[in-house]
Amino acid sequence: MKTNLLRNMLAATVALFTALFALPATAQAQTYYDLWIAGTQVTSDNCNDLSVIDGVSGR
């Protein structure tokens, strides 16, 4: 009986750590920068390609 409880506890612990490290589901908040281009604020979504902002061209 005691070994069965120990085995179940070990299985639950392994499952917990597997879920924590193998299935990361973290949502990152959008970062807003204190920079405005053509009336549009630069954020973490558009900082790598500013050509998505109206009035901005190039790469």
C-alpha positions in Angstrom: 0.0 0.0 0.0 2.8 2.4 0.9 4.8 1.7 -2.3 1.6 2.2 -4.4 1.1 5.6 -2.8 4.8 6.4 -3.4 4.5 5.3 -7.1 1.4 7.4 -7.6 3.0 10.4 -6.0 6.1 10.0 -8.2 4.0 9.7 -11.3 2.0 12.8 -10.4 5.3 14.7 -9.8 6.8 13.6 -13.1 3.5 14.6 -15.0 3.6 18.0 -13.3 7.1 18.8 -14.3 6.5 17.5 -17.8 3.6 19.8 -18.1 5.5 22.8 -16.7 8.6 22.5 -18.9 7.4 20.7 -22.1 4.2 22.7 -22.6 5.0 26.3 -21.9 1.9 28.4 -22.7 3.1 31.9 -21.7 1.5 34.9 -23.2 3.7 37.9 -23.5 2.3 41.3 -23.2 2.8 43.8 -26.0 5.5 46.3 -25.3 4.8 49.9 -26.2 7.7 52.1 -27.0 7.8 55.9 -26.5 8.2 56.4 -30.2 5.6 57.5 -32.7 6.1 57.3 -36.5 3.5 59.0 -38.8 1.0 59.0 -36.0 1.4 55.3 -35.1 3.0 54.1 -31.9 5.9 51.6 -32.3 5.1 48.4 -30.4 6.7 45.0 -30.1 4.3 43.8 -32.9 5.5 46.4 -35.5 9.1 47.2 -34.4 10.7 44.6 -36.7 8.9 45.9 -39.9 8.0 49.5 -39.7 6.8 49.5 -43.3 3.4 48.2 -42.0 2.8 51.8 -40.8 1.0 54.0 -43.3 3.4 56.5 -44.8 6.5 54.5 -44.2 8.3 52.8 -47.0 11.5 50.7 -47.3 12.7 47.9 -45.3 
